[in-house]
Amino acid sequence: MKKFKIALICFIALWVVVFAVMWGGALFKKGGIVKGFFQKSVSKEAAETKGKGKEAPKIMQGGEVKTEAVSVRCYKVVRTDFKDDLPVMGTVKGMSEIDLKFEVSGVIESINFREGDMLYKGDLIATLNKKDANLKVDYSKSKLESAKTQALAVKKKLEIQKKLYDIGGIIKAKLEEAELEAKSAELQAESLLVELKSAEAELKKTDIYAPREGVLGSRDVEPGEFVTSQNKIGTLYDTKDVFIELGIVENDIDKIALSQRVVVTVDAHSGMTFKGTVDYIFPVVEGKSRTLTLKVKIQNPDALLLPGMFARAMITVAEFKNAIVIPSLSLNKTDEGYKVFTVDEQNKAHIRPVQVAYVTTDYSVISDGLQEGELVVTETPQELKEEMPVEVVEVQENALNK
């Protein structure tokens, strides 16, 4: 009986041990399942976060989460000279354009220059047939000589009448009559002298002389044609100084001001540049083209620029010396103003407010907020935040001068 009790107790103890072992194994497996579930949940959250363009958490050993570094491209801030040029096109025109016309009517006898020829002040440009003008001059001279002879005869007669009056041979009325006759003859001679001068002036008007140095434009008439004072013979362009007439589109009008520097090139003189300044801005925008016309004055002592030439011009609308210049792509405009992202030595991003002095499509001039040598973010695959870790994959340096 005693042996039976001992065997029963041993049997029960064995089952307790077996049960304890099985229970411990079950608890161990349950803990692994929880851990695996936690890891799967974190991985799923990381994938969803990355898909939304947010920070991508990185799963470390033991379930720890760490933010991955964002790849960025940067620009190294340097000081440099910056100039913004506005390209425009236009036409060369003479500083003054003089229409050449005869002051009298007649038939053109000769034109002494061809289109495009250089003329100097006093050069004879064209001549009318002088036959009628010479006849008028000769006739006026003849009449004047006759009047002078008549006046001389009347003067002699007056001298005789004075002597007769002195000795009492004639009455005073006869002397006064002789004096009036002499005065009339003198006035007649003076009138005919004026008529002669008028005829000589008309003779001079049958010639056209260059009033100043310039280039002859298009010829509107040919020898043998009858012209009046209303007919234009041609145009004389002053080429000592010329101006370039340029058209500025409406969107660029606010960039233009007087005295801005302009560099001009023309196809006729490849490789040469001509420098001038904005001299005049028309106050009206043309309706159809929506352009503003301005004139650029250029000195042209060698007459290389001729009226009618097609011109390309670069207008310097802004210029900065030793300025902080960054790519405009780096700027982020907010309600508070412009901001950029910089990268520090620990490869972390920082938001930096900046003051912008001038903005173009490609580059912007920063007046305050950045220092030389700093790295400014230009491109990033996702939105950055303050102190977000980054990985700089490329640094661009002084691209403006390359």
C-alpha positions as CSV (number, residue, x, y, z in Angstrom):
1,M,0.0,0.0,0.0
2,K,2.8,2.3,0.8
3,K,4.5,1.6,-2.5
4,F,1.3,2.4,-4.3
5,K,1.1,5.9,-2.7
6,I,4.7,6.6,-3.6
7,A,4.1,5.6,-7.3
8,L,1.0,7.8,-7.5
9,I,2.8,10.9,-6.1
10,C,5.6,10.4,-8.7
11,F,3.1,10.1,-11.5
12,I,1.4,13.3,-10.5
13,A,4.7,15.2,-10.1
14,L,5.7,14.0,-13.6
15,W,2.5,15.5,-15.1
16,V,3.1,18.8,-13.3
17,V,6.6,19.0,-14.8
18,V,5.3,18.2,-18.2
19,F,2.6,20.8,-17.9
20,A,5.0,23.5,-16.7
21,V,7.3,22.8,-19.7
22,M,4.5,23.0,-22.2
23,W,3.2,26.2,-20.6
24,G,6.6,27.9,-20.7
25,G,7.0,27.0,-24.4
26,A,3.6,28.5,-25.2
27,L,4.5,31.8,-23.5
28,F,7.8,32.0,-25.4
29,K,6.1,31.5,-28.7
30,K,3.5,34.1,-27.9
31,G,6.2,36.7,-27.1
32,G,7.8,36.1,-30.6
33,I,4.5,36.7,-32.3
34,V,4.0,40.1,-30.6
35,K,7.5,41.1,-31.5
36,G,7.0,40.1,-35.1
37,F,3.7,42.0,-35.2
38,F,5.4,45.2,-33.9
39,Q,8.1,45.0,-36.5
40,K,5.5,44.5,-39.3
41,S,3.4,47.5,-38.1
42,V,6.4,49.8,-38.0
43,S,7.5,48.7,-41.5
44,K,4.1,49.3,-42.9
45,E,4.0,52.8,-41.3
46,A,7.4,53.6,-42.8
47,A,6.3,52.6,-46.3
48,E,3.1,54.7,-46.0
49,T,5.0,57.7,-44.8
50,K,7.6,57.5,-47.6
51,G,4.8,57.2,-50.2
52,K,3.3,60.5,-48.9
53,G,6.6,62.4,-49.3
54,K,7.2,62.7,-45.5
55,E,10.1,61.7,-43.4
56,A,11.0,58.0,-44.0
57,P,11.6,56.2,-40.6
58,K,14.4,53.6,-40.6
59,I,14.0,50.5,-38.5
60,M,17.0,49.7,-36.4
61,Q,17.8,46.5,-34.4
62,G,15.4,46.0,-31.5
63,G,12.6,48.0,-33.2
64,E,14.2,51.5,-32.9
65,V,13.0,54.0,-35.5
66,K,15.5,56.5,-37.1
67,T,14.8,59.2,-39.9
68,E,16.6,58.6,-43.2
69,A,18.8,61.4,-44.7
70,V,17.2,63.2,-47.7
71,S,19.4,63.6,-50.8
72,V,19.8,67.2,-51.8
73,R,21.7,69.3,-54.4
74,C,23.3,72.5,-53.1
75,Y,24.8,75.7,-54.3
76,K,27.9,77.2,-52.5
77,V,27.3,80.9,-51.8
78,V,30.0,83.2,-53.2
79,R,30.2,86.9,-53.9
80,T,30.4,87.8,-57.6
81,D,29.5,90.6,-60.0
82,F,26.0,90.2,-61.5
83,K,24.5,91.8,-64.6
84,D,21.1,91.3,-66.1
85,D,20.8,92.1,-69.8
86,L,17.6,92.4,-71.7
87,P,17.9,91.3,-75.4
88,V,15.9,93.3,-77.9
89,M,15.9,94.0,-81.6
90,G,15.6,97.2,-83.6
91,T,16.6,99.4,-86.6
92,V,19.4,101.9,-87.1
93,K,18.2,105.5,-87.8
94,G,20.0,108.7,-88.5
95,M,20.1,111.2,-85.6
96,S,18.5,113.7,-88.1
97,E,16.8,112.9,-91.4
98,I,16.6,115.9,-93.9
99,D,14.3,115.7,-96.8
100,L,16.0,117.2,-99.9
101,K,13.7,119.4,-102.0
102,F,14.3,122.1,-104.6
103,E,12.8,125.5,-103.7
104,V,11.8,126.2,-107.3
105,S,10.2,124.2,-110.1
106,G,12.1,122.8,-113.0
107,V,13.5,119.8,-114.8
108,I,16.2,117.8,-113.1
109,E,19.4,118.1,-115.1
110,S,21.7,115.9,-112.9
111,I,22.0,114.0,-109.6
112,N,25.6,113.7,-108.6
113,F,25.4,111.0,-105.9
114,R,24.1,107.5,-105.6
115,E,22.1,105.9,-102.8
116,G,24.3,105.2,-99.8
117,D,27.1,107.6,-100.8
118,M,28.7,109.7,-98.1
119,L,28.2,113.4,-98.4
120,Y,30.0,116.3,-96.8
121,K,28.7,119.8,-96.1
122,G,28.6,121.9,-99.2
123,D,28.6,119.0,-101.7
124,L,26.5,119.6,-104.8
125,I,23.8,116.9,-104.8
126,A,21.5,117.7,-107.7
127,T,20.9,120.5,-110.3
128,L,17.9,121.7,-112.3
129,N,18.0,122.9,-115.9
130,K,19.2,126.6,-115.6
131,K,18.1,127.9,-118.9
132,D,15.1,129.8,-117.7
133,A,16.8,131.0,-114.5
134,N,19.8,132.3,-116.5
135,L,17.4,134.2,-118.9
136,K,15.7,135.8,-116.0
137,V,19.0,136.9,-114.5
138,D,20.2,138.3,-117.9
139,Y,16.9,140.1,-118.4
140,S,17.1,141.6,-114.9
141,K,20.6,142.8,-115.5
142,S,19.6,144.4,-118.8
143,K,16.8,146.3,-117.2
144,L,19.0,147.4,-114.4
145,E,21.7,148.7,-116.8
146,S,19.0,150.6,-118.7
147,A,17.6,152.1,-115.5
148,K,21.1,153.1,-114.3
149,T,21.6,154.9,-117.7
150,Q,18.3,156.6,-117.4
151,A,19.0,157.7,-113.8
152,L,22.4,159.1,-114.9
153,A,20.7,161.2,-117.7
154,V,18.1,162.5,-115.3
155,K,20.8,163.5,-112.9
156,K,22.6,165.5,-115.6
157,K,19.4,167.2,-116.5
158,L,18.8,168.1,-112.8
159,E,22.3,169.7,-112.6
160,I,21.4,171.9,-115.7
161,Q,18.1,172.9,-114.1
162,K,19.8,173.9,-110.9
163,K,22.2,176.2,-112.8
164,L,19.3,177.8,-114.8
165,Y,17.4,178.3,-111.6
166,D,20.4,180.0,-110.0
167,I,20.6,182.6,-112.8
168,G,16.8,183.0,-112.8
169,G,16.3,181.3,-116.1
170,I,13.6,179.0,-114.8
171,I,11.0,179.1,-112.1
172,K,11.3,176.9,-108.9
173,A,8.5,174.6,-110.1
174,K,10.7,173.5,-113.0
175,L,13.6,172.7,-110.7
176,E,11.3,170.7,-108.3
177,E,10.0,168.7,-111.3
178,A,13.5,167.8,-112.3
179,E,14.4,166.8,-108.8
180,L,11.3,164.4,-108.6
181,E,12.2,162.9,-112.0
182,A,15.8,162.2,-110.8
183,K,14.5,160.7,-107.5
184,S,12.1,158.4,-109.5
185,A,14.9,157.2,-111.8
186,E,17.1,156.4,-108.8
187,L,14.3,154.4,-107.1
188,Q,13.7,152.6,-110.3
189,A,17.3,151.5,-110.5
190,E,17.2,150.3,-106.9
191,S,14.0,148.3,-107.6
192,L,15.6,146.6,-110.6
193,L,18.7,145.8,-108.5
194,V,16.4,144.0,-106.1
195,E,14.8,142.2,-109.0
196,L,18.3,141.1,-110.2
197,K,19.2,139.8,-106.8
198,S,15.9,137.8,-106.7
199,A,16.7,136.3,-110.1
200,E,20.2,135.4,-109.0
201,A,18.7,133.8,-105.9
202,E,16.4,131.7,-107.9
203,L,19.3,130.6,-110.1
204,K,21.1,129.4,-106.9
205,K,18.0,127.5,-105.9
206,T,18.3,125.3,-109.0
207,D,21.2,123.6,-107.1
208,I,20.8,121.5,-103.9
209,Y,23.9,121.4,-101.6
210,A,24.4,119.1,-98.6
211,P,23.4,121.1,-95.5
212,R,25.6,118.9,-93.3
213,E,27.6,115.7,-93.4
214,G,25.6,112.5,-93.9
215,V,24.6,109.6,-96.1
216,L,22.3,109.9,-99.0
217,G,19.3,107.7,-98.6
218,S,16.9,106.5,-101.4
219,R,16.6,108.6,-104.5
220,D,13.0,109.4,-105.3
221,V,13.5,111.1,-108.7
222,E,15.7,110.7,-111.8
223,P,17.2,113.2,-114.2
224,G,14.7,114.6,-116.8
225,E,11.8,114.6,-114.3
226,F,9.9,117.8,-113.7
227,V,9.7,118.6,-110.0
228,T,8.2,121.3,-107.8
229,S,9.0,122.4,-104.3
230,Q,6.7,119.7,-103.0
231,N,8.7,116.8,-104.6
232,K,11.3,115.1,-102.4
233,I,14.6,114.3,-104.2
234,G,15.9,112.1,-101.5
235,T,16.8,112.0,-97.8
236,L,20.1,112.9,-96.1
237,Y,20.8,111.0,-93.0
238,D,23.2,112.4,-90.3
239,T,25.5,109.5,-89.4
240,K,27.9,111.2,-87.1
241,D,25.6,110.3,-84.4
242,V,22.9,107.6,-84.9
243,F,20.2,106.1,-82.7
244,I,18.8,102.6,-82.5
245,E,15.0,102.4,-82.4
246,L,14.0,99.5,-80.2
247,G,10.7,97.9,-79.3
248,I,10.2,96.8,-75.7
249,V,7.4,94.4,-74.9
250,E,4.9,95.4,-72.2
251,N,6.1,92.9,-69.6
252,D,9.6,94.4,-69.7
253,I,8.7,98.1,-69.6
254,D,9.3,98.5,-65.8
255,K,12.9,97.4,-66.4
256,I,13.8,100.3,-68.7
257,A,15.1,103.7,-67.6
258,L,17.0,106.6,-69.1
259,S,20.9,106.4,-69.3
260,Q,20.9,102.6,-69.1
261,R,23.9,101.1,-71.0
262,V,23.3,99.3,-74.2
263,V,25.6,97.2,-76.4
264,V,24.6,96.9,-80.1
265,T,25.7,94.5,-82.9
266,V,24.8,94.5,-86.6
267,D,25.2,91.7,-89.2
268,A,27.2,94.0,-91.5
269,H,30.1,94.2,-89.0
270,S,30.3,90.7,-87.4
271,G,32.3,90.7,-84.2
272,M,32.1,94.4,-83.6
273,T,30.1,96.0,-80.8
274,F,28.8,99.5,-80.5
275,K,28.0,101.1,-77.1
276,G,25.4,103.7,-76.3
277,T,22.8,104.7,-73.7
278,V,19.0,105.0,-73.6
279,D,18.4,108.5,-74.7
280,Y,14.6,108.7,-75.1
281,I,11.6,106.7,-74.1
282,F,8.3,107.2,-75.9
283,P,5.4,107.9,-73.5
284,V,2.9,105.7,-75.4
285,V,2.6,102.0,-75.8
286,E,1.6,101.0,-79.3
287,G,-1.8,99.4,-79.4
288,K,-1.4,96.4,-81.7
289,S,2.1,95.3,-80.9
290,R,1.9,96.3,-77.2
291,T,5.4,97.6,-77.3
292,L,7.2,100.6,-76.1
293,T,9.6,102.4,-78.4
294,L,12.9,103.8,-77.1
295,K,15.9,105.4,-78.7
296,V,19.5,104.5,-78.0
297,K,22.1,107.1,-78.9
298,I,25.4,105.9,-80.4
299,Q,28.4,107.8,-81.6
300,N,29.2,106.8,-85.2
301,P,32.3,108.8,-86.3
302,D,33.4,106.2,-88.9
303,A,29.9,105.9,-90.4
304,L,29.9,102.1,-89.9
305,L,26.3,102.2,-88.8
306,L,24.0,103.1,-91.6
307,P,20.2,103.9,-91.4
308,G,18.1,100.9,-92.1
309,M,20.5,98.3,-90.7
310,F,19.0,95.6,-88.5
311,A,20.4,95.8,-85.0
312,R,20.5,93.5,-82.0
313,A,20.9,95.2,-78.6
314,M,21.5,94.1,-75.0
315,I,20.2,96.5,-72.5
316,T,21.8,96.3,-69.0
317,V,18.7,96.6,-66.8
318,A,20.5,95.8,-63.5
319,E,24.0,95.5,-62.3
320,F,25.5,94.6,-58.9
321,K,29.1,94.4,-57.8
322,N,30.5,91.9,-55.3
323,A,27.0,90.6,-54.5
324,I,25.6,87.4,-53.1
325,V,23.9,85.6,-56.0
326,I,22.1,82.3,-55.8
327,P,19.9,80.2,-58.2
328,S,16.3,81.4,-58.1
329,L,15.3,77.8,-57.8
330,S,16.5,78.0,-54.2
331,L,13.9,80.6,-53.2
332,N,10.7,79.7,-51.4
333,K,8.2,82.5,-51.3
334,T,5.9,82.6,-48.3
335,D,3.5,85.1,-46.8
336,E,6.3,86.4,-44.6
337,G,8.7,86.8,-47.5
338,Y,11.4,84.8,-49.1
339,K,13.1,81.8,-47.4
340,V,15.8,79.3,-48.3
341,F,17.1,76.1,-46.9
342,T,20.8,75.9,-45.8
343,V,22.8,72.9,-44.8
344,D,25.1,73.0,-41.8
345,E,28.3,71.0,-41.0
346,Q,26.3,68.2,-39.4
347,N,24.3,67.8,-42.7
348,K,21.1,69.2,-41.2
349,A,18.7,71.5,-43.0
350,H,17.8,74.9,-41.6
351,I,15.1,77.4,-42.8
352,R,16.7,80.8,-43.4
353,P,14.7,84.1,-44.2
354,V,16.5,86.3,-46.7
355,Q,16.1,89.7,-48.3
356,V,16.0,89.7,-52.1
357,A,17.3,92.7,-54.0
358,Y,16.7,91.5,-57.5
359,V,15.1,88.4,-59.1
360,T,15.4,86.9,-62.5
361,T,14.3,83.6,-63.9
362,D,17.7,82.0,-63.3
363,Y,19.4,83.9,-60.5
364,S,18.5,86.2,-57.6
365,V,20.6,88.8,-55.7
366,I,20.4,88.4,-51.9
367,S,20.9,91.6,-49.9
368,D,20.7,90.1,-46.5
369,G,20.4,86.7,-44.8
370,L,23.2,84.7,-46.3
371,Q,27.0,84.6,-45.9
372,E,29.7,83.6,-48.4
373,G,30.6,79.9,-48.2
374,E,27.2,78.6,-46.9
375,L,25.4,75.8,-48.8
376,V,22.0,76.6,-50.1
377,V,19.6,73.8,-51.2
378,T,18.6,74.0,-54.8
379,E,17.0,70.6,-55.4
380,T,15.4,68.0,-53.2
381,P,13.1,65.0,-53.9
382,Q,10.8,65.9,-50.9
383,E,9.8,68.6,-48.6
384,L,12.4,69.6,-46.1
385,K,11.8,70.6,-42.5
386,E,13.9,72.3,-39.9
387,E,16.9,70.2,-38.7
388,M,16.0,67.3,-41.0
389,P,19.1,65.2,-41.8
390,V,20.2,65.5,-45.5
391,E,22.8,63.9,-47.7
392,V,24.5,66.4,-50.1
393,V,25.0,64.6,-53.4
394,E,26.2,67.6,-55.4
395,V,27.6,71.0,-54.7
396,Q,27.5,73.6,-57.5
397,E,30.0,76.5,-57.3
398,N,30.0,79.9,-59.0
399,A,27.9,78.7,-62.0
400,L,27.2,82.3,-62.9
401,N,30.6,82.8,-64.4
402,K,30.9,79.5,-66.2
